[in-house]
Amino acid sequence: MESHGDSGVLRSRCRPVPKMPTFPDLDEPLNGQLSPGKHQLENGEIRITSNGRLEMEHVISKKLQLKRKAEYLKSDLMRQFEGQVSDFMDSLIEESASLEPAPVPAVFSPPLSDKERSKLRHFRPPHGQGKLFVSRRSLLDELFEVNHIRTIYHMFIALLILFILSTLVVDFIDEGRLVLDFGLLVYAFGQFPLVVCTWICMFLSVLLVPYSLFHLWAQSQSHSHPGMYSLLFGSVFLLYQALGLGFLPTYMAVTNSVPPASCFIIILEQFISFSYLMRSLFFLSSTGPGPVVPQVSQYLYFLFAPTLIYRDKYPRNPVIRWGYVATKLLQVLGCLFYAYYVFVRLCIPQFHSIGLQLFDLRAMVLCVFNSILPGVLVLFLGFFAFLHCWLNAFAEMLRFADRMFYKDWWNSTSFANYYRTWNVVVHDWLYYYVYRDFLWISQKRFRPAAMLFVFTVSAVVHEYILAVCFGFFYPVLFCLFMCFGMMFNFILHDQRKGPIWNIIMWTSLFLGQGVIICLYSQEWYAQRYCPLKEVVDLFSQLLGRITPQKQRSLKW
């Protein structure tokens, strides 16, 4: 097939060039024979008449003939180029078609029986089918090769330098010396040894327990009563998920008051492991007569690979670029310091005393709009640090070639497209293992309900992460997901095109980030300055000083 494709391309490249039409007037030199009454200058460039007037008509006709010749060359070259591209694409299509089994024409297919039609109607395709892993670079890596896009990256670096300088100058004015205090970072990543120990225990349990259960279950299928063994191992597996990955990590994080960043590491590993194990029952190979257990190396590679869709093999790069890995890890570290200065310069001065003030609508509106800038910066930093730098660093170390962890979400003209392109890794998992499963169970009859179910799962997970990390339940993000997220998903749908819809998408996204930063920051400081226990004690003291008659009159 390759020879056929190559020969097609070769034929297109060796296509005879059509003969160029002749332009007899152009073959004559400009300094040819002169008509009577005219003469030529010594340099042979300008014809003049005997009375000294320029012969403009002759020059203009020559230029027009040159223009016609250039237009003919252009059209001929474009025809040749289009022919070569067409032949090349045809050869690629023929080659890709030869890699798949040829379908049997419907004309020669025997009619299906009612039983076969029933099986075909209830057939469930293999999980993950349709997700094609190919070797490709991340979009930002390609865009950063353009000088104009790289300049935007340089602008963000310049803004970081200004944040650092402003912090140093203000601290020098206040303290009379340079103050290099990274107390916020130290607090956010506090109790790190406990986090490391918890992560190691979770990883080892995910590596050993599910794989052992799956191996025993596969062996039990050749024995008598395979359904009983499936029920037994399935119950043990669900119990492990509920206790080993659900309750114990959360209990450890809450009881030890783990700081937000450290707690986020534990919760992220919890959900990544849960996502892996949700699909462990679909590691089966459909080619053999019975279940085939994946190799340990395949399972281990899957646990570290930056994807939630299992494959026995992924496209791999030939070498590891350690310089690229070091660059991405340094960029992650830089984003952490960037976020630190954003909170120090833009958030803490605004919110550190807001929990001691009474509610004011004007102050609340100003707080939301003042929180848009730090909210947008945190959004960009989180995207760049995790979805680009962190995942690309791990992918490079594992030689994982498919780097499409995100798409051009910034060009989205609808929130539906934004949800699909913002985080491709999570979107693929939700689409193949939540949305399609729901459609399969409902026999594709409740697509709006499937979409609502996906939104609900995503909203609950996001709110759970924030609740455990911050130490309080404040369902702002859940309400934004379920109310405005669902509404914008149907209003700003894929049929909305044009720059105005991209502007609307960015405006609503900016405003949402301001609301999230404002409300969660206010609640954070309110929890610190006015904890619930002290409020209850204060009300108890007040009630103790008031007589029962006065309490009834106040209508508590």
C-alpha positions in Angstrom: 0.0 0.0 0.0 2.9 2.3 0.8 4.3 1.8 -2.7 0.9 2.5 -4.2 0.6 5.8 -2.2 4.2 6.8 -3.0 3.7 6.0 -6.7 0.6 8.2 -6.7 2.5 11.1 -5.2 5.4 10.5 -7.6 3.0 10.5 -10.5 1.6 13.8 -9.3 5.0 15.3 -8.9 6.2 14.1 -12.3 3.2 15.5 -14.1 4.3 17.2 -17.3 4.3 21.0 -17.2 2.1 22.5 -19.9 3.8 24.4 -22.5 4.0 28.1 -21.7 2.3 30.4 -24.2 4.5 32.7 -26.1 4.3 36.4 -25.9 6.1 37.7 -29.0 6.1 41.3 -27.9 7.9 40.3 -24.7 10.7 38.5 -26.6 11.7 41.7 -28.2 14.2 43.7 -26.3 13.2 47.1 -25.1 16.2 48.5 -27.0 15.3 47.0 -30.3 14.9 48.8 -33.6 13.6 52.2 -33.3 10.9 53.6 -35.5 11.7 56.5 -37.8 11.8 59.8 -36.0 12.9 58.3 -32.7 16.3 57.6 -31.1 17.6 55.8 -28.0 19.7 56.9 -25.1 23.1 55.3 -24.6 22.0 53.2 -21.7 19.1 51.8 -23.8 16.4 52.4 -21.1 14.2 55.1 -22.4 12.8 55.7 -25.9 12.1 59.4 -26.7 10.6 61.0 -29.8 12.3 63.5 -31.9 10.5 66.3 -30.1 11.6 65.1 -26.7 8.3 63.4 -25.5 8.4 60.1 -23.7 6.9 57.1 -25.5 4.6 56.0 -22.6 2.3 53.8 -24.7 5.1 51.3 -25.5 6.2 51.0 -21.8 2.6 50.5 -20.6 1.9 47.8 -23.2 5.1 45.9 -22.1 3.9 46.1 -18.4 0.5 44.7 -19.3 2.0 41.8 -21.2 4.3 41.1 -18.2 1.3 41.1 -15.9 -0.6 38.7 -18.1 2.3 36.3 -18.2 2.7 36.4 -14.4 -1.1 35.7 -14.0 -0.8 32.7 -16.3 2.2 31.4 -14.3 0.3 31.8 -11.1 -2.8 30.0 -12.3 -0.7 27.1 -13.8 1.3 26.7 -10.5 -1.9 26.7 -8.5 -3.4 24.0 -10.7 -0.3 21.8 -10.3 -0.2 22.3 -6.6 -3.9 21.4 -6.2 -3.4 18.3 -8.3 -0.5 17.2 -6.2 -2.4 17.7 -2.9 -5.4 15.9 -4.3 -3.3 12.9 -5.3 -1.5 12.8 -2.0 -4.8 12.9 0.0 -6.3 10.2 -2.2 -3.3 8.0 -1.5 -3.6 8.6 2.3 -7.3 7.7 2.2 -6.6 4.5 0.3 -3.8 3.6 2.7 -6.0 4.2 5.8 -8.9 2.2 4.3 -6.6 -0.8 3.7 -5.7 -0.9 7.4 -9.3 -1.6 8.4 -11.3 -4.7 7.4 -13.4 -4.1 4.3 -17.1 -4.0 5.1 -19.4 -6.5 3.4 -21.7 -4.7 0.9 -25.3 -4.5 2.1 -26.5 -5.9 -1.2 -24.8 -9.3 -0.5 -25.6 -9.4 3.2 -28.2 -12.0 4.2 -31.3 -10.7 6.0 -30.9 -10.6 9.8 -33.2 -12.6 12.1 -35.2 -11.1 14.9 -32.7 -12.5 17.4 -29.7 -11.1 15.6 -31.4 -7.7 15.3 -32.1 -7.7 19.1 -28.4 -8.5 19.8 -27.3 -5.7 17.5 -29.7 -3.3 19.1 -28.4 -4.1 22.6 -24.8 -4.4 21.6 -22.5 -2.3 23.7 -19.3 -1.1 21.9 -16.0 -1.5 23.8 -15.3 1.3 26.2 -13.0 4.0 24.9 -13.7 3.1 21.3 -13.5 6.3 19.2 -10.7 7.9 21.3 -7.8 7.7 18.9 -4.4 8.3 20.3 -1.9 9.8 17.8 1.4 11.4 18.1 0.9 15.2 18.3 2.3 18.2 20.2 0.5 20.4 22.6 -1.1 23.5 21.0 0.9 26.0 23.1 4.2 24.4 22.1 3.3 25.0 18.5 2.0 28.5 19.1 5.1 29.6 21.1 7.1 29.1 17.9 5.3 32.2 16.6 7.0 35.3 17.7 3.7 37.2 18.2 2.4 34.5 20.6 5.7 34.3 22.4 5.5 38.0 23.0 2.3 37.4 25.1 4.2 34.9 27.1 6.9 37.5 27.7 4.3 40.0 28.8 3.1 37.7 31.5 6.7 37.2 32.7 7.1 41.0 32.7 4.0 41.3 34.9 5.4 38.7 37.3 8.6 40.8 37.6 6.5 43.9 38.4 4.6 42.0 41.1 7.9 41.0 42.6 9.4 44.5 42.5 6.2 46.0 43.9 6.3 43.6 46.8 9.9 44.2 47.5 9.6 48.0 47.3 6.5 48.1 49.6 8.2 45.8 52.2 11.4 47.9 52.1 9.4 51.1 52.7 7.4 49.5 55.6 10.2 47.5 57.2 13.3 49.4 56.1 14.8 46.2 54.7 14.2 43.6 52.0 11.7 41.0 53.3 11.7 37.7 51.5 8.8 36.0 53.3 7.1 33.1 51.5 4.9 32.3 54.5 1.8 31.8 52.4 3.5 29.2 50.2 4.9 27.4 53.3 1.5 27.4 54.9 -0.3 26.2 51.7 2.0 23.2 51.3 2.3 22.5 55.0 2.4 18.9 56.5 4.1 17.8 53.3 5.6 14.6 54.8 2.1 13.4 55.8 0.9 14.1 52.3 3.8 12.1 50.8 3.1 9.1 53.1 -0.6 9.3 52.3 0.1 9.4 48.5 2.5 6.5 48.6 -0.1 4.4 50.5 -2.8 5.3 48.1 -0.7 4.5 45.1 0.5 1.2 46.4 -3.0 0.2 47.2 -4.2 1.1 43.7 -1.3 -0.8 42.2 -1.8 -4.0 44.3 -5.4 -4.4 45.4 -7.4 -3.9 42.2 -4.9 -5.7 40.0 -4.9 -8.7 42.4 -8.7 -8.8 42.5 -9.0 -8.5 38.8 -6.4 -11.4 38.3 -8.3 -13.6 40.7 -11.7 -12.8 39.1 -10.3 -13.6 35.6 -9.1 -17.0 36.9 -12.5 -17.7 38.5 -14.3 -17.3 35.2 -13.1 -20.8 34.2 -14.6 -22.4 37.3 -18.1 -23.3 38.1 -20.5 -20.6 39.2 -18.7 -17.6 37.7 -21.5 -15.3 38.6 -21.0 -15.9 42.3 -17.3 -15.2 42.0 -18.1 -12.0 40.0 -20.5 -10.9 42.8 -17.9 -11.6 45.5 -15.0 -9.9 43.8 -17.2 -7.0 42.7 -18.3 -6.4 46.3 -14.8 -6.5 47.6 -13.8 -4.1 44.9 -16.6 -1.6 45.7 -15.8 -1.9 49.4 -12.1 -1.0 48.7 -13.2 2.0 46.6 -15.5 3.3 49.3 -13.1 2.8 52.2 -9.6 2.8 50.8 -10.0 5.6 48.3 -13.1 7.4 49.5 -13.3 7.6 53.3 -9.8 7.2 54.6 -8.0 9.9 52.5 -10.8 12.4 53.2 -10.8 11.5 56.9 -7.0 11.9 57.1 -7.2 15.3 55.4 -10.0 16.7 57.5 -8.9 15.4 60.9 -5.3 16.7 60.5 -6.5 20.0 59.1 -4.2 19.6 56.0 -3.6 23.0 54.3 -5.3 23.7 51.0 -2.5 23.0 48.5 -1.4 19.8 50.3 -5.0 18.7 50.6 -5.5 19.3 46.9 -2.7 16.8 46.1 -4.4 14.1 48.2 -7.9 14.7 46.7 -6.5 14.9 43.2 -4.8 11.5 43.6 -8.0 10.2 45.1 -10.0 11.1 42.1 -7.4 10.1 39.6 -7.2 6.6 41.2 -11.0 6.4 41.3 -11.2 7.3 37.7 -8.6 4.6 36.8 -10.4 1.9 38.9 -13.8 2.8 37.5 -12.6 1.4 34.2 -10.6 -1.5 35.5 -13.4 -4.0 34.7 -13.0 -3.0 31.0 -9.4 -4.0 30.7 -10.8 -7.3 29.1 -9.6 -8.2 25.6 -12.4 -9.2 23.2 -10.1 -11.2 21.0 -9.7 -14.3 23.3 -12.2 -16.8 24.5 -12.1 -15.5 28.1 -10.9 -12.4 30.0 -7.3 -11.5 29.5 -5.5 -9.7 32.3 -3.3 -6.9 31.2 0.4 -7.1 31.9 1.8 -5.4 35.0 3.9 -3.1 32.9 0.8 -2.0 30.9 -1.2 -1.4 34.1 1.7 0.5 35.8 2.2 2.7 32.7 -1.5 3.4 32.6 -1.4 4.6 36.2 1.3 7.2 35.4 0.2 8.1 31.8 -1.5 11.5 31.5 -4.8 10.0 30.3 -7.8 8.4 31.8 -8.6 6.2 28.8 -7.0 2.8 29.0 -5.1 1.2 26.0 -2.7 -1.7 25.9 -0.4 0.5 23.9 0.0 4.2 23.4 2.0 6.1 20.8 5.5 6.6 22.1 8.3 9.1 21.3 11.7 7.6 20.6 13.7 9.7 23.1 13.2 11.7 26.3 14.1 15.4 26.1 15.3 16.0 29.6 15.8 19.7 28.8 12.2 20.0 27.9 11.2 18.2 31.2 13.4 20.6 33.2 11.8 23.6 31.4 8.3 22.5 32.1 9.0 21.8 35.8 10.6 25.2 36.2 7.5 26.7 34.6 5.3 24.9 37.1 7.5 26.4 39.9 7.3 29.8 38.4 3.5 29.6 38.2 3.4 28.7 41.9 5.4 31.9 42.8 3.2 33.8 40.3 0.0 32.7 42.1 1.7 33.6 45.4 2.3 37.2 44.4 -1.2 37.5 42.9 -2.7 36.5 46.3 -0.3 38.7 48.2 -0.7 41.8 46.1 -4.3 41.6 44.9 -6.3 39.3 47.3 -5.0 39.5 50.8 -5.1 43.4 51.1 -8.7 43.3 49.9 -10.1 40.5 52.0 -8.1 40.3 55.2 -10.5 42.7 57.0 -13.7 42.1 55.1 -14.9 39.4 57.6 -15.0 42.1 60.3 -17.3 44.4 58.3 -21.1 44.4 58.0 -22.7 43.4 54.7 -22.9 46.2 52.2 -24.3 45.7 48.7 -22.0 48.4 47.2 -18.9 46.9 48.8 -20.0 43.4 47.6 -20.4 44.6 43.9 -17.0 46.4 44.0 -15.4 43.3 45.6 -16.7 41.1 42.7 -15.3 43.4 40.0 -12.0 43.9 41.9 -11.6 40.2 42.1 -11.9 39.7 38.3 -8.2 40.4 37.6 -6.8 38.0 40.3 -9.5 35.4 39.3 -8.5 35.5 35.6 -4.8 35.3 36.5 -5.4 32.3 38.7 -7.4 30.7 35.9 -4.6 31.2 33.4 -1.9 30.1 35.8 -3.8 26.9 36.7 -4.4 26.0 33.1 -0.8 26.7 32.1 0.8 25.1 35.2 -1.2 21.8 35.2 -2.8 21.2 31.8 0.3 22.3 29.8 3.5 22.2 31.9 2.8 19.4 34.4 1.1 17.0 32.0 3.7 17.6 29.3 6.5 17.0 31.7 5.1 13.6 32.7 4.3 12.8 29.1 7.8 13.6 28.1 9.3 11.4 30.9 7.0 8.5 29.8 7.6 9.2 26.1 3.8 9.6 25.8 3.3 11.0 22.3 -0.3 12.2 22.4 -0.1 15.7 24.0 -3.6 16.9 23.2 -4.5 17.7 26.8 -6.5 20.7 25.7 -7.6 22.4 22.6 -8.1 26.1 21.5 -10.6 26.8 24.2 -9.8 30.5 24.0 -11.4 30.7 20.6 -14.7 29.2 21.8 -17.8 31.1 20.8 -20.0 28.8 23.0 -19.8 27.3 26.4 -20.5 23.9 25.0 -17.3 24.1 23.0 -15.4 25.6 25.9 -16.4 22.6 28.1 -15.2 20.2 25.5 -11.8 21.9 24.8 -10.8 23.3 28.2 -9.7 20.0 29.8 -9.7 17.2 27.1 -8.4 14.6 29.6 -11.4 14.9 31.9 -13.8 15.5 29.1 -12.9 12.3 27.4 -13.5 10.4 30.6 -16.8 12.0 31.2 -17.9 11.5 27.6 -16.9 7.8 27.2 -17.5 6.6 30.7 -20.4 8.7 32.0 -22.3 10.2 29.1 -22.1 7.2 26.8 -22.9 4.8 29.6 -26.0 6.8 30.5 -27.1 6.7 26.8 -26.5 3.0 26.7 -28.6 2.3 29.8 -31.4 4.6 28.5 -31.0 3.2 24.9 -30.2 6.7 23.6 -33.6 8.1 24.6 -32.7 10.7 27.2 -29.8 12.8 25.8 -30.8 16.0 27.8 -30.9 13.9 31.0 -27.5 12.4 30.1 -26.1 15.9 29.8 -27.7 17.0 33.0 -26.2 13.9 34.7 -22.7 14.8 33.4 -23.0 18.4 34.7 -24.2 17.1 38.1 -21.3 14.7 38.4 -18.8 17.5 37.4 -20.4 20.0 39.8 -20.4 17.6 42.8 -16.8 16.7 42.2 -15.6 20.3 41.9 -17.5 21.3 45.0 -16.2 18.3 47.0 -12.6 19.2 46.1 -13.1 22.8 47.3 -15.0 21.8 50.4 -12.3 19.4 51.6 -9.4 21.7 50.6 -10.9 24.8 52.3 -12.4 23.0 55.2 -15.9 24.4 54.8 -19.0 23.8 52.6 -19.9 26.8 50.6 -21.6 25.7 47.3 -20.9 28.7 45.1 -19.2 26.7 42.4 -21.9 24.0 42.5 -24.6 26.7 41.9 -22.6 28.3 39.1 -22.2 24.9 37.4 -25.8 23.8 37.8 -27.5 27.2 37.1 -25.4 29.4 34.9 -23.3 26.6 33.4 -26.3 24.7 32.2 -28.1 27.8 31.1 -25.1 29.1 29.1 -24.6 25.6 27.6 -28.0 25.8 25.9 -28.0 29.5 25.2 -24.4 29.8 23.9 -24.5 26.6 21.9 -22.4 25.5 18.9 -24.5 27.4 16.4 -23.3 30.7 17.8 -20.5 31.9 15.6 -18.7 35.1 15.2 -16.5 37.4 17.3 -19.3 38.8 19.4 -20.0 35.4 20.9 -16.4 34.9 21.8 -16.5 38.3 23.6 -19.7 37.2 25.4 -18.0 33.9 26.5 -14.9 35.7 27.8 -17.0 38.4 29.6 -19.1 35.8 31.4 -16.0 33.7 32.2 -14.2 36.7 33.7 -17.3 37.6 35.8 -17.6 34.1 37.0 -14.0 34.0 38.1 -14.5 37.3 40.0 -17.6 35.8 41.8 -15.7 32.7 42.8 -12.6 34.5 44.1 -14.7 37.1 46.0 -17.2 34.8 47.7 -14.7 32.0 48.6 -12.2 34.6 50.0 -14.8 36.3 52.1 -16.0 32.9 53.5 -12.4 31.9 54.2 -11.7 35.0 56.3 -15.1 34.8 57.9 -14.3 31.3 59.0 -11.0 32.5 60.5 -12.3 35.6 62.2 -15.8 34.5 63.1 -15.8 30.7 63.6 -19.1 29.0 64.0 -18.3 27.8 67.6 -17.7 31.3 68.8 -20.9 32.5 67.2 -22.9 29.8 68.9 -21.3 30.6 72.2 -22.1 34.3 71.7 -25.8 33.6 71.0 -25.9 31.3 74.0 -24.6 34.0 76.3 -27.0 36.5 74.8 -29.9 34.1 75.4 -28.8 33.5 78.9 -29.0 37.2 79.8 -32.5 37.6 78.3 -35.6 36.6 80.3 -38.0 34.0 78.9 -40.7 36.7 78.4 -38.3 38.9 76.5 -37.3 35.9 74.3 -40.9 35.2 73.4 -41.4 38.9 72.6 -38.3 38.9 70.3 -39.8 35.8 68.5 -36.6 33.9 68.1 
